[in-house]
Structure formats: C-alpha cells, structure tokens
C-alpha cells in the first residue's frame, strides 16, 4: 500500500524558515518523480517543485517554479524513502497546504495532474 506522510508545517513569520518532510512507504522512492504541490486558501492546487527519478531513467534533476526559486530547496534521501522541502525567506503568499506526491516523470516543475499518489498535506501559514 503506497503511503505518503507530510510533516513540519506550522505558523512562521515572514522571512522565516520551515522544513517539511515527506516519508513514503509501500514503494521505492527513487523509481518515482516527486512533486511538491500547494493549495492556497481559495485557490487551485499548483505544482511548485518536481524532482525527477534517480534510478537512471531520468537525470534526477529538480525543477522549481519561479515563485519559489532561490528560496525553496527540495531533496530526496532514497535510503530513508524521504523527501525534504526547505523553505526560506517565506512570504505571506506562501501560505498554503503543501502536499508531496509521486508520479512517473516530471514535466517542468510539475502539475497536479502529473501525480498518482498524494500525501494528506501539511499546513503552512506565513503571518506576523
């Protein structure tokens, strides 16, 4: 049974940092592209980061949406079946529920429809 569990969300002041984790089970992480998708209040889900597979079928690269480039960094630890999202210089517009998800491959920094399995999401609020 494929399962993804996010953690690490919370309330942070503008300019602050948070680190999200996404632990997978029931599958081998390096066989999948991994995405971070967020949904702000009242808005559609948007893909912001996609990490390509690292099992030789792709280049293992990470693509970022312009809205997070230079502030967010994501990486995978295949041995722990875990993906991390380090978010720095957070802005109020980063407030959203953040989901990790897995799929076959990345199309750029990813779109919600690219992913097959999703976590339950973790809420991030950036406010003073």
C-alpha positions as CSV (number, residue, x, y, z in Angstrom):
1,X,0.0,0.0,0.0
2,X,1.5,3.3,-1.1
3,X,1.5,6.0,1.6
4,X,3.0,9.4,1.8
5,X,3.0,11.4,5.1
6,X,4.0,15.0,5.3
7,X,5.1,16.8,8.4
8,X,6.7,20.0,9.5
9,X,4.1,22.6,8.7
10,X,3.1,25.4,11.1
11,X,3.0,29.1,11.7
12,X,6.0,31.2,10.8
13,X,6.7,34.9,10.5
14,X,7.5,36.5,7.1
15,X,11.2,36.0,6.4
16,X,11.3,32.8,8.4
17,X,12.0,29.2,7.5
18,X,10.4,25.9,7.7
19,X,11.4,22.4,6.7
20,X,8.8,19.9,5.5
21,X,9.3,16.2,5.4
22,X,7.5,13.6,3.3
23,X,8.0,10.0,4.3
24,X,7.0,7.3,1.8
25,X,6.1,3.7,2.3
26,X,5.0,0.8,0.1
27,X,7.1,1.8,-2.8
28,X,10.7,2.6,-3.8
29,X,11.3,6.3,-3.8
30,X,14.0,6.5,-6.4
31,X,11.7,4.9,-9.1
32,X,9.4,7.9,-9.0
33,X,9.3,11.6,-9.7
34,X,8.4,13.5,-6.6
35,X,6.5,16.7,-6.5
36,X,5.5,19.4,-4.1
37,X,2.2,20.9,-4.7
38,X,0.5,23.6,-2.7
39,X,-3.0,24.9,-2.4
40,X,-3.5,28.4,-1.1
41,X,-6.9,29.3,0.5
42,X,-9.5,29.8,-2.2
43,X,-7.1,28.8,-5.0
44,X,-6.4,25.8,-7.1
45,X,-3.6,23.4,-6.4
46,X,-0.3,24.4,-8.1
47,X,2.8,22.4,-8.6
48,X,5.9,24.2,-7.4
49,X,8.7,21.6,-7.4
50,X,9.4,18.4,-9.2
51,X,12.3,16.0,-8.6
52,X,13.0,13.6,-11.4
53,X,13.7,9.9,-10.8
54,X,17.1,9.0,-9.7
55,X,17.2,5.4,-10.9
56,X,18.8,6.0,-14.2
57,X,15.6,6.6,-16.2
58,X,16.0,10.3,-15.8
59,X,18.6,12.8,-14.7
60,X,17.5,13.2,-11.1
61,X,17.2,17.0,-11.5
62,X,15.0,19.3,-9.6
63,X,12.8,22.0,-11.2
64,X,11.4,24.9,-9.4
65,X,8.5,27.3,-10.2
66,X,9.7,30.9,-10.4
67,X,7.6,31.8,-7.4
68,X,9.8,29.6,-5.1
69,X,13.1,29.5,-7.0
70,X,16.0,30.7,-4.9
71,X,14.0,30.3,-1.6
72,X,12.9,26.7,-1.6
73,X,15.1,23.7,-1.9
74,X,14.0,20.1,-2.1
75,X,16.0,16.9,-1.9
76,X,15.4,13.2,-1.6
77,X,17.0,10.7,0.7
78,X,16.3,7.4,-1.1
79,X,17.7,5.3,1.8
80,X,15.1,6.8,4.1
81,X,12.4,7.0,1.4
82,X,12.0,10.6,2.4
83,X,11.8,13.9,0.6
84,X,12.6,17.2,2.3
85,X,11.4,20.7,1.4
86,X,13.5,23.5,3.0
87,X,11.6,26.8,2.7
88,X,13.5,30.0,3.4
89,X,12.6,33.7,3.2
90,X,8.9,32.8,3.5
91,X,6.3,35.3,2.4
92,X,2.6,35.6,3.3
93,X,1.8,34.4,-0.3
94,X,3.4,31.1,0.5
95,X,0.6,30.3,2.9
96,X,-1.0,27.1,1.7
97,X,-1.4,23.4,2.4
98,X,1.6,21.7,1.0
99,X,1.4,18.2,-0.5
100,X,4.0,15.8,-1.6
101,X,3.1,13.4,-4.4
102,X,4.7,10.8,-6.7
103,X,4.3,10.1,-10.4
104,X,6.1,8.7,-13.4
105,X,8.1,11.7,-14.5
106,X,8.4,15.5,-14.2
107,X,7.0,17.9,-16.8
108,X,8.9,21.0,-15.8
109,X,8.2,21.8,-12.1
110,X,5.1,19.7,-12.3
111,X,1.3,20.0,-12.4
112,X,-1.2,18.4,-10.0
113,X,-2.4,16.0,-12.8
114,X,1.1,14.6,-13.2
115,X,0.9,12.7,-9.9
116,X,-0.6,9.4,-9.0
117,X,-0.3,9.2,-5.2
118,X,-0.6,12.0,-2.7
119,X,0.0,12.7,0.9
120,X,-2.6,14.2,3.2
121,X,-0.9,17.6,3.2
122,X,0.6,19.9,5.9
123,X,-0.5,23.4,6.5
124,X,2.0,26.3,6.3
125,X,0.9,29.8,7.5
126,X,3.2,32.8,7.0
127,X,1.9,35.7,9.1
128,X,3.1,38.2,11.6
